[in-house]
Amino acid sequence: MYFVYVLKSLKDGTTYIGSTGDIVQRLKEHNQGKTKSIKHKLPMELVYYEAYSTKTLARKRKIELKKNSFAKEQLYRRIFS
């Protein structure tokens, strides 16, 4: 099982979208500062995830959310409304 997830910074409220095969371990890694791009925004909390059967499907969805502002907006409405 693979996951696309959304994290929210408890420091400044910004979000981060990622994908992984082990969501619990990945969240730990993020909060330990092992991701350079969000290290300054710690701590992060998991606010949403989607499960996929293949790594390819999860990565395609992650890319869609990062590049398609309409898809991201739709998802954020569901999460934060």
Beta strands, then each sheet from edge to edge (+ up, - down):
strand 1: 2-9
strand 2: 15-20
strand 3: 44-52
sheet 1: 2+ 1- 3+
end
